[in-house]
Amino acid sequence: MAGRRKFYSATEVIEYICLPDGALSDTESIPDDNIADPDFEESPEAYESDSSFDDDKPLAAIPKANLNHLDVEIHNIHADSDTEVPDDNEPQPGPAPVNKEFSWRQRKPPAADIDSSFRGPAFSPPPDEIPSPKWYFDQFMDKSVFEHISNQSNLYAVMKNAPELKTTPSEIEQFIGLHILMTVVRMPSYRMYWQTATRYDPIATVMGRKRFDKLRTYIHMNDNTNVKQKGEPGYDPLFKVRPVLEKVRANCVTGLVYDFEVYTGKGTVTNERGLGVAGEVVLRLVSEVPKGLNYKCFFDNWFTSPELIVELKKIGILTVATINRNRLRGCTLKSDKELSKAGRGAYEVKYEKTSGMSIVKWYDNKAVLLASSFIGPEPVERCRRWSKEKKEYVEVDRPHIVKVYNHNMGGVDLADMFAALYRIDIRPRRWYLRILYYLIDLSLVNAWLLYRRHLTQKQEKKYMPLLDFRVQVADALIKVGKQADLISRKRGRPSLEDDPTSHQAAPPPPPLQRISAPSVDVRLDRCDHFPIHAEKRGRCRLCKNGYTQMACLKCKVLLCFTKDKNCFLEYHMRK
């Protein structure tokens, strides 16, 4: 009898063979996940932009924040872990509608001489004292977000005729904090944090695995009774995540990720102003930017057309961008071969007569086309470039427009890189949870960048690395305002020693395993900081010259607590 053959879809094959090393997976069967979700929809796919511009600065270098510079780019919110196959409706840039009214000349017209100085407000001054990482995180994902998720999750559990979920904003904070902590200490499957052989107490003692699974099953962000079906007025493909998404968007600030939009397939962007899909994306993303204050916007050739540059200049937003040669709108420039013969660093510039827009073609290793509404090639400077032929650095001419573009472009790539370093890689079956995880990562990166900006404003060079910053945010979400873990979470059936009627002597308290100090938010939350006797005598965390056997149950540090010295009280009161 011939054996049965099972056929797999392309998505399933990718799922089986392309799991990134060390990624967190939840594709194995989960009892709680077997609850069907009648509202399940395919995950909306983002689309990517591929810029071939040869930038001469290292990606890891963090550019100084410039409040009047914006960077527009399309990127996948989960490119390394999405398993859905993109549909055929992805927008393609193509040539934008042709405007035959452009007139090009080599001489610089009067319209090109404009005052491009920034007229908007400066960055707000930093706080007198640098706040905690949790404070920065709250600027983007505040308590109202956790309250909303808690209410909607409880409602969703009732709608599913499930036992009452009875979750709270504090528990949702812990749930999110555990996800952040899982990005620091990674395991192939999230269940391994609770398994005997691989148990990780900082996670396993906070919440049981069954409770964690139950929250993942019923976590929700909007009321399904209000959902509009496709084709009905008011239909929103992002309805399930819209309230949280808009809260995070509203909290985005200047100099960081200023705004974003999730691509939900055909119809996300409509060509309302005749600038093509790519042009409409830019105009929508800058719609919240104050007009007429000479904010600078940088984007790559996927978006660029002369019509878009002119339109942005009309509303007082100036631009520098790379541009494709099929969008030059009649602007004739020297061929690549001609510039190559002139030598590395050769360039040519043409100006549009009415708008003053400049288009510069510069030859480095290859020809690069750039367009701008406020800047041209002057002043031309010398820069060091690597020569493959001579195997050494050489000096070449570089137009000013290239320098400005290099210095300011790449902010979106940089923010995405920071998020990818410790991304939440648990892959749920419901697409809207992936967006929630993206919003958490985005909030963490924005919070860290805001913290870095404040340190720069105060001229402080030493800063907390992103990894430590995430750990402190996770620690605060898990512990601030929560009860201390009085008894370590045990597994299995209750034993005689757990029986309250047992007359056996209580076991000695566990030794202090935590050496590092708790985060400021945990230390000052005034919740469950009880004194206990430690196993061994040690140095006081606060006064350093005192020795004591008294410790804080929640903070896990030794503190003096005597008639003459109360370091215990001072440690939990003084910032």
C-alpha positions as CSV (number, residue, x, y, z in Angstrom):
1,M,0.0,0.0,0.0
2,A,1.5,3.3,-1.0
3,G,2.2,5.8,1.7
4,R,0.2,9.0,1.9
5,R,1.9,12.1,0.6
6,K,1.3,15.5,2.2
7,F,1.6,18.7,0.2
8,Y,2.8,21.9,1.7
9,S,2.1,25.4,0.5
10,A,5.0,27.8,-0.2
11,T,4.2,29.6,3.1
12,E,4.5,26.4,5.1
13,V,7.8,25.5,3.4
14,I,9.2,28.9,4.3
15,E,7.9,28.4,7.9
16,Y,9.7,25.0,8.2
17,I,13.1,25.8,6.6
18,C,13.6,29.5,7.0
19,L,13.3,30.0,10.8
20,P,16.2,32.4,11.7
21,D,18.7,31.0,14.1
22,G,17.7,31.9,17.6
23,A,14.3,33.3,16.6
24,L,11.4,32.8,18.9
25,S,8.8,30.4,17.5
26,D,5.3,29.7,18.5
27,T,4.3,27.6,15.5
28,E,3.9,24.4,17.6
29,S,0.4,23.5,18.7
30,I,-0.9,25.5,21.6
31,P,-4.1,24.4,23.4
32,D,-5.3,28.0,24.0
33,D,-4.5,29.0,20.4
34,N,-6.9,26.3,19.1
35,I,-9.7,28.7,19.8
36,A,-10.8,29.8,16.3
37,D,-10.8,33.5,15.5
38,P,-13.6,34.2,13.0
39,D,-12.2,37.6,12.3
40,F,-8.7,36.4,11.3
41,E,-7.3,38.1,8.2
42,E,-4.1,37.8,6.4
43,S,-1.3,40.1,7.6
44,P,-1.0,43.3,5.6
45,E,2.3,43.4,3.8
46,A,4.7,46.4,3.8
47,Y,6.7,47.2,0.8
48,E,10.4,48.0,0.6
49,S,12.5,50.6,-1.2
50,D,15.9,49.7,-2.5
51,S,18.2,52.7,-2.9
52,S,21.4,52.1,-4.8
53,F,23.0,55.4,-3.6
54,D,26.6,54.9,-2.4
55,D,26.8,56.6,1.0
56,D,30.2,57.2,2.4
57,K,29.3,57.2,6.1
58,P,29.1,54.1,8.3
59,L,25.5,53.0,9.1
60,A,26.2,52.5,12.8
61,A,27.1,56.1,13.2
62,I,24.2,58.0,14.8
63,P,23.8,61.4,13.1
64,K,23.1,64.3,15.4
65,A,19.4,65.0,15.5
66,N,18.4,67.9,13.3
67,L,14.9,69.1,14.1
68,N,14.2,70.5,10.6
69,H,15.2,67.3,8.7
70,L,12.8,64.5,7.8
71,D,13.6,61.2,6.2
72,V,10.9,59.3,4.3
73,E,11.3,55.7,3.5
74,I,9.2,52.5,3.1
75,H,10.4,49.4,4.9
76,N,9.0,46.1,6.0
77,I,8.0,46.1,9.7
78,H,9.0,42.5,10.1
79,A,11.0,41.5,7.0
80,D,13.0,38.8,8.7
81,S,10.1,36.9,10.2
82,D,7.0,37.4,8.1
83,T,5.9,34.3,6.3
84,E,3.0,35.4,4.2
85,V,3.6,35.6,0.4
86,P,3.3,39.1,-1.0
87,D,0.3,39.7,-3.2
88,D,0.4,41.0,-6.8
89,N,-1.1,44.3,-5.8
90,E,2.1,45.9,-4.3
91,P,2.4,49.4,-5.5
92,Q,5.2,50.0,-8.1
93,P,6.7,53.5,-8.4
94,G,6.8,53.7,-12.2
95,P,7.0,57.1,-13.9
96,A,4.9,59.8,-12.3
97,P,2.6,61.8,-14.6
98,V,4.6,63.9,-17.0
99,N,4.5,67.7,-16.7
100,K,5.7,69.2,-20.0
101,E,6.0,72.7,-18.5
102,F,9.5,72.2,-17.1
103,S,12.2,74.3,-18.7
104,W,15.8,73.5,-18.0
105,R,18.9,75.7,-18.2
106,Q,22.6,75.6,-17.1
107,R,22.5,79.1,-15.6
108,K,21.2,79.4,-12.1
109,P,17.8,81.3,-12.2
110,P,16.6,83.8,-9.6
111,A,14.1,81.3,-8.3
112,A,16.9,79.1,-7.1
113,D,18.2,81.8,-4.7
114,I,16.0,81.3,-1.6
115,D,16.4,81.6,2.1
116,S,16.4,78.0,3.3
117,S,17.1,78.7,6.9
118,F,14.9,76.9,9.3
119,R,12.1,79.1,10.9
120,G,10.5,76.6,13.2
121,P,11.0,76.2,17.0
122,A,14.1,74.7,18.5
123,F,14.1,71.4,20.4
124,S,12.5,71.6,23.9
125,P,15.2,71.8,26.6
126,P,16.1,68.6,28.4
127,P,14.8,68.0,32.0
128,D,16.9,69.3,34.8
129,E,17.6,65.7,35.8
130,I,17.7,62.9,33.3
131,P,14.6,60.7,33.9
132,S,14.5,56.9,34.0
133,P,14.2,54.7,30.9
134,K,10.6,53.9,31.8
135,W,9.7,57.6,31.8
136,Y,11.0,57.9,28.2
137,F,9.1,54.8,27.2
138,D,5.9,56.2,28.7
139,Q,6.3,59.3,26.4
140,F,5.4,57.0,23.4
141,M,3.4,54.1,25.0
142,D,1.8,55.4,28.1
143,K,-0.6,53.9,30.7
144,S,-3.7,54.6,28.6
145,V,-2.4,52.1,26.0
146,F,-2.2,49.3,28.6
147,E,-5.6,50.3,30.0
148,H,-7.1,50.1,26.6
149,I,-5.6,46.7,25.8
150,S,-6.7,45.4,29.2
151,N,-10.4,46.5,28.7
152,Q,-10.6,45.2,25.1
153,S,-8.9,41.9,26.0
154,N,-11.4,41.3,28.8
155,L,-14.3,42.1,26.4
156,Y,-12.9,39.8,23.7
157,A,-12.7,36.9,26.1
158,V,-16.4,37.4,27.0
159,M,-17.3,37.6,23.3
160,K,-15.6,34.2,22.8
161,N,-17.7,32.7,25.6
162,A,-14.4,31.9,27.4
163,P,-13.9,32.0,31.2
164,E,-13.4,35.5,32.5
165,L,-9.9,36.8,31.7
166,K,-9.9,39.3,34.5
167,T,-6.7,41.0,33.3
168,T,-5.6,44.4,34.5
169,P,-3.4,47.2,33.0
170,S,-0.6,46.1,35.5
171,E,-0.7,42.6,34.1
172,I,-0.6,43.8,30.5
173,E,2.5,45.9,31.5
174,Q,4.1,42.7,32.8
175,F,3.0,40.8,29.7
176,I,4.7,43.4,27.5
177,G,7.7,43.6,29.8
178,L,8.2,39.8,29.5
179,H,8.2,40.1,25.7
180,I,10.9,42.8,25.9
181,L,13.0,40.7,28.2
182,M,12.7,37.7,25.8
183,T,14.5,39.8,23.2
184,V,17.5,40.1,25.5
185,V,17.7,36.4,26.6
186,R,16.6,34.5,23.5
187,M,15.4,30.9,23.2
188,P,14.2,28.9,20.2
189,S,10.7,28.7,21.6
190,Y,9.1,30.9,24.2
191,R,7.9,27.9,26.1
192,M,11.5,27.0,27.0
193,Y,11.5,29.9,29.5
194,W,9.2,27.7,31.7
195,Q,10.5,24.2,30.9
196,T,12.5,22.4,33.6
197,A,15.8,22.0,31.6
198,T,15.8,25.6,30.3
199,R,13.8,27.5,32.9
200,Y,14.7,31.2,33.2
201,D,13.5,32.5,36.6
202,P,13.3,36.3,35.8
203,I,10.5,35.3,33.4
204,A,9.1,32.1,34.8
205,T,8.5,33.6,38.3
206,V,6.6,36.6,37.0
207,M,3.8,34.8,35.2
208,G,2.9,31.2,34.7
209,R,3.1,29.8,31.1
210,K,-0.6,28.9,31.0
211,R,-1.5,32.5,32.0
212,F,1.0,33.8,29.4
213,D,-0.6,31.6,26.7
214,K,-4.1,32.7,27.8
215,L,-3.2,36.4,27.5
216,R,-1.7,35.8,24.1
217,T,-4.9,34.1,23.0
218,Y,-7.3,36.8,24.1
219,I,-5.2,40.0,23.8
220,H,-7.2,42.5,21.7
221,M,-7.1,46.2,20.9
222,N,-10.5,47.0,19.5
223,D,-14.2,46.0,19.9
224,N,-15.1,43.5,17.1
225,T,-18.8,44.5,17.3
226,N,-17.9,47.8,15.6
227,V,-15.9,46.3,12.8
228,K,-17.0,47.3,9.2
229,Q,-16.7,44.6,6.5
230,K,-14.9,45.2,3.3
231,G,-17.0,47.3,0.9
232,E,-19.0,49.0,3.7
233,P,-18.5,52.7,4.4
234,G,-15.9,53.3,7.0
235,Y,-14.1,50.0,6.4
236,D,-10.6,50.0,8.0
237,P,-8.2,47.1,7.3
238,L,-6.3,48.1,10.4
239,F,-9.4,48.3,12.6
240,K,-8.1,45.6,15.1
241,V,-5.0,47.7,15.9
242,R,-6.1,51.2,15.1
243,P,-6.6,52.7,18.6
244,V,-3.1,51.7,19.8
245,L,-1.5,52.5,16.5
246,E,-2.9,56.1,16.6
247,K,-1.9,56.6,20.2
248,V,1.7,55.7,19.4
249,R,1.7,57.8,16.2
250,A,0.4,60.8,18.1
251,N,3.2,60.5,20.6
252,C,6.0,60.4,17.9
253,V,8.2,63.5,18.2
254,T,10.5,65.6,16.1
255,G,14.0,64.2,15.4
256,L,12.9,60.6,15.8
257,V,10.4,58.5,13.9
258,Y,8.0,61.3,13.2
259,D,5.2,59.4,11.5
260,F,4.5,56.1,9.8
261,E,1.8,54.3,7.9
262,V,1.0,50.6,7.6
263,Y,0.5,49.4,4.0
264,T,-2.7,47.3,3.8
265,G,-2.7,46.4,0.1
266,K,-4.2,48.1,-2.9
267,G,-6.2,51.2,-1.9
268,T,-3.9,52.2,1.0
269,V,-2.8,55.2,-1.1
270,T,-4.8,56.7,-3.9
271,N,-3.5,59.0,-6.6
272,E,-5.6,62.0,-5.5
273,R,-3.2,64.8,-6.7
274,G,-1.8,63.2,-9.9
275,L,1.7,62.6,-8.3
276,G,1.6,58.8,-8.4
277,V,1.4,56.4,-5.5
278,A,5.0,57.2,-4.4
279,G,4.3,60.9,-4.3
280,E,1.1,60.5,-2.4
281,V,3.0,58.5,0.2
282,V,5.4,61.4,0.9
283,L,2.6,64.0,1.0
284,R,0.6,61.9,3.5
285,L,3.6,61.3,5.7
286,V,4.5,65.0,5.9
287,S,0.9,66.1,6.3
288,E,1.4,66.7,10.1
289,V,4.6,68.7,9.6
290,P,4.2,72.4,10.1
291,K,4.1,74.2,6.8
292,G,6.1,77.2,5.6
293,L,8.9,76.8,8.2
294,N,11.5,75.3,5.8
295,Y,11.6,71.8,7.2
296,K,13.9,69.6,5.1
297,C,12.7,66.3,3.7
298,F,15.0,63.6,2.4
299,F,14.0,60.5,0.4
300,D,15.3,58.1,-2.3
301,N,14.5,57.7,-5.9
302,W,11.5,55.4,-5.3
303,F,9.5,58.5,-4.4
304,T,11.1,61.3,-6.4
305,S,9.6,63.2,-9.2
306,P,10.0,66.9,-10.2
307,E,6.3,67.4,-9.6
308,L,6.6,66.2,-6.0
309,I,9.5,68.5,-5.3
310,V,7.6,71.5,-6.7
311,E,4.5,70.5,-4.7
312,L,6.5,70.2,-1.4
313,K,8.2,73.6,-2.0
314,K,4.8,75.2,-2.4
315,I,3.9,74.2,1.1
316,G,7.2,75.3,2.5
317,I,9.0,71.9,2.8
318,L,12.3,71.8,1.1
319,T,13.8,68.6,-0.3
320,V,16.9,66.7,-1.4
321,A,16.5,63.3,-3.0
322,T,18.0,60.9,-5.5
323,I,16.0,60.6,-8.8
324,N,15.6,58.0,-11.6
325,R,16.7,59.0,-15.0
326,N,13.3,58.2,-16.5
327,R,11.8,61.0,-14.4
328,L,14.0,63.9,-15.5
329,R,11.1,65.5,-17.4
330,G,13.2,66.6,-20.4
331,C,16.3,67.6,-18.4
332,T,19.2,66.5,-20.7
333,L,22.5,65.8,-19.0
334,K,25.9,64.3,-20.0
335,S,26.0,60.6,-20.4
336,D,27.7,58.3,-17.9
337,K,30.5,57.7,-20.5
338,E,31.2,61.4,-20.9
339,L,31.4,62.0,-17.2
340,S,33.6,58.9,-16.8
341,K,36.0,60.3,-19.3
342,A,36.1,63.6,-17.3
343,G,37.3,61.6,-14.3
344,R,36.0,60.7,-10.9
345,G,34.2,63.6,-9.2
346,A,33.0,65.2,-12.5
347,Y,29.5,66.5,-12.4
348,E,26.9,68.6,-14.3
349,V,24.0,70.6,-13.1
350,K,20.8,71.9,-14.7
351,Y,18.2,74.3,-13.1
352,E,14.4,74.5,-13.7
353,K,13.6,78.0,-14.8
354,T,10.3,78.6,-12.9
355,S,10.8,76.6,-9.6
356,G,14.6,76.9,-9.3
357,M,14.8,73.2,-8.8
358,S,18.4,71.8,-9.4
359,I,19.3,68.4,-10.8
360,V,22.9,67.3,-10.4
361,K,24.6,64.3,-12.0
362,W,27.8,63.3,-10.2
363,Y,30.2,60.6,-11.2
364,D,31.9,58.6,-8.4
365,N,32.2,54.8,-8.9
366,K,29.1,55.3,-11.0
367,A,26.7,58.1,-11.9
368,V,24.3,59.4,-9.3
369,L,21.4,61.7,-9.9
370,L,20.1,64.1,-7.2
371,A,17.4,66.7,-7.2
372,S,16.7,69.5,-4.7
373,S,14.5,72.5,-4.3
374,F,17.0,74.6,-2.2
375,I,20.5,73.4,-2.8
376,G,22.9,72.9,-5.7
377,P,26.5,71.7,-6.3
378,E,28.2,74.8,-4.8
379,P,30.4,74.9,-2.8
380,V,32.3,71.9,-4.3
381,E,34.5,70.2,-1.7
382,R,37.1,67.5,-1.7
383,C,36.4,64.1,-0.1
384,R,38.3,60.9,0.4
385,R,37.1,57.9,-1.6
386,W,38.6,54.5,-1.9
387,S,40.2,53.7,-5.3
388,K,40.0,50.0,-6.3
389,E,42.6,50.5,-9.0
390,K,45.2,52.2,-6.8
391,K,44.2,50.3,-3.6
392,E,44.3,53.5,-1.6
393,Y,42.2,56.6,-0.7
394,V,42.1,59.4,-3.2
395,E,40.7,62.9,-3.1
396,V,37.8,63.7,-5.4
397,D,35.4,66.6,-6.0
398,R,32.1,66.3,-4.2
399,P,29.1,68.7,-4.9
400,H,27.5,70.1,-1.8
401,I,24.2,68.5,-2.6
402,V,25.9,65.1,-2.2
403,K,27.3,66.0,1.2
404,V,24.0,67.2,2.5
405,Y,22.2,64.1,1.3
406,N,24.8,61.7,2.8
407,H,24.7,63.5,6.1
408,N,20.9,63.4,6.5
409,M,19.6,60.4,4.6
410,G,19.2,57.0,6.4
411,G,17.3,57.9,9.5
412,V,14.6,55.4,8.8
413,D,17.2,52.7,8.1
414,L,19.0,53.5,11.3
415,A,15.8,53.4,13.4
416,D,14.9,50.1,11.7
417,M,18.4,48.7,12.4
418,F,18.1,49.6,16.1
419,A,14.7,47.9,16.3
420,A,16.0,44.8,14.5
421,L,18.9,44.4,17.0
422,Y,16.5,43.2,19.7
423,R,13.2,42.8,17.9
424,I,10.3,40.9,19.4
425,D,10.4,37.8,17.2
426,I,7.6,35.7,18.7
427,R,5.5,35.0,15.6
428,P,1.8,35.0,16.3
429,R,-0.8,33.7,13.8
430,R,-2.8,37.0,14.1
431,W,-1.3,39.7,12.0
432,Y,-2.3,42.6,14.3
433,L,-0.1,41.2,17.1
434,R,2.9,41.6,14.8
435,I,1.9,45.3,14.4
436,L,1.6,45.6,18.2
437,Y,5.1,44.1,18.7
438,Y,6.4,46.5,16.0
439,L,4.9,49.5,17.9
440,I,6.6,48.3,21.1
441,D,10.0,48.1,19.4
442,L,9.4,51.5,17.7
443,S,8.5,53.1,21.1
444,L,11.7,51.6,22.7
445,V,13.9,52.9,20.0
446,N,12.3,56.3,20.0
447,A,12.6,56.5,23.8
448,W,16.3,55.6,23.6
449,L,17.0,58.2,20.9
450,L,15.1,60.9,22.9
451,Y,17.2,59.9,26.0
452,R,20.4,60.3,23.8
453,R,19.2,63.7,22.6
454,H,18.7,65.0,26.1
455,L,22.2,63.8,27.1
456,T,23.6,65.5,24.0
457,Q,21.8,68.7,24.9
458,K,23.3,68.5,28.4
459,Q,26.7,67.8,26.9
460,E,27.0,64.5,28.6
461,K,28.9,61.9,26.6
462,K,28.3,58.8,28.6
463,Y,25.1,57.1,27.9
464,M,23.3,53.8,28.5
465,P,23.5,51.3,25.7
466,L,20.3,50.3,23.9
467,L,20.4,46.8,25.4
468,D,20.6,48.1,29.0
469,F,17.9,50.6,28.3
470,R,15.5,47.8,27.1
471,V,16.3,45.7,30.2
472,Q,15.5,48.6,32.5
473,V,12.2,49.3,30.7
474,A,11.3,45.6,30.9
475,D,12.3,45.5,34.6
476,A,10.1,48.5,35.4
477,L,7.1,47.2,33.4
478,I,7.3,43.9,35.3
479,K,7.9,45.2,38.8
480,V,6.8,48.8,39.3
481,G,3.6,48.9,41.3
482,K,3.4,45.2,41.4
483,Q,3.5,42.9,44.4
484,A,6.9,41.3,45.3
485,D,7.4,37.6,44.6
486,L,7.0,36.5,48.2
487,I,7.3,32.8,47.4
488,S,9.0,31.5,44.3
489,R,6.6,30.1,41.8
490,K,6.7,26.3,42.2
491,R,5.6,23.6,39.7
492,G,3.7,20.4,40.2
493,R,1.3,19.3,42.9
494,P,1.4,20.9,46.4
495,S,3.7,19.1,48.8
496,L,3.4,18.7,52.6
497,E,5.7,21.6,53.1
498,D,3.2,23.9,51.3
499,D,0.3,22.8,53.7
500,P,-0.5,25.7,56.1
501,T,-1.4,23.1,58.7
502,S,2.1,21.6,58.7
503,H,4.1,22.3,61.8
504,Q,7.5,22.0,60.1
505,A,9.8,25.0,60.5
506,A,9.8,27.4,57.6
507,P,12.8,27.0,55.3
508,P,15.4,29.8,55.4
509,P,14.9,32.6,52.9
510,P,16.7,32.2,49.6
511,P,20.1,33.8,49.2
512,L,20.2,37.1,47.4
513,Q,20.9,36.3,43.8
514,R,20.6,39.8,42.4
515,I,23.9,41.8,42.5
516,S,23.0,44.8,40.3
517,A,20.8,47.5,41.7
518,P,17.1,47.7,40.7
519,S,15.9,50.4,38.3
520,V,15.0,53.7,39.8
521,D,11.3,53.1,38.9
522,V,11.2,49.9,40.9
523,R,13.1,51.3,43.8
524,L,10.8,54.2,44.3
525,D,7.4,52.7,43.5
526,R,6.6,52.2,47.2
527,C,5.0,48.9,46.7
528,D,5.9,45.7,48.6
529,H,9.4,46.8,49.8
530,F,9.5,44.6,52.9
531,P,12.6,44.0,55.1
532,I,13.8,40.4,55.4
533,H,16.8,38.7,56.9
534,A,19.3,37.5,54.3
535,E,21.3,34.3,54.6
536,K,24.6,36.1,54.8
537,R,25.8,39.4,56.1
538,G,27.1,41.9,53.6
539,R,27.9,45.5,52.6
540,C,25.0,48.0,52.5
541,R,23.9,49.1,49.0
542,L,23.5,52.7,50.1
543,C,26.1,53.8,52.6
544,K,28.8,51.3,51.4
545,N,30.7,51.3,54.7
546,G,28.0,49.6,56.7
547,Y,27.5,45.8,57.0
548,T,24.1,44.3,57.6
549,Q,22.0,41.2,57.2
550,M,18.8,43.1,56.5
551,A,17.6,43.1,52.9
552,C,14.7,44.3,50.7
553,L,12.4,41.5,49.5
554,K,11.6,43.2,46.2
555,C,14.9,45.0,45.4
556,K,17.1,42.1,46.5
557,V,19.7,44.3,48.0
558,L,21.2,44.6,51.5
559,L,20.4,47.8,53.5
560,C,21.2,49.0,57.0
561,F,18.1,49.1,59.3
562,T,19.2,50.0,62.8
563,K,18.3,52.4,65.5
564,D,21.0,54.9,64.4
565,K,20.9,54.3,60.6
566,N,17.9,53.7,58.4
567,C,19.4,53.2,54.9
568,F,16.3,51.0,54.1
569,L,14.0,54.0,54.3
570,E,16.3,56.4,52.6
571,Y,17.1,54.0,49.7
572,H,13.4,53.8,48.9
573,M,12.6,57.5,49.2
574,R,15.6,59.4,47.8
575,K,16.1,59.6,44.1
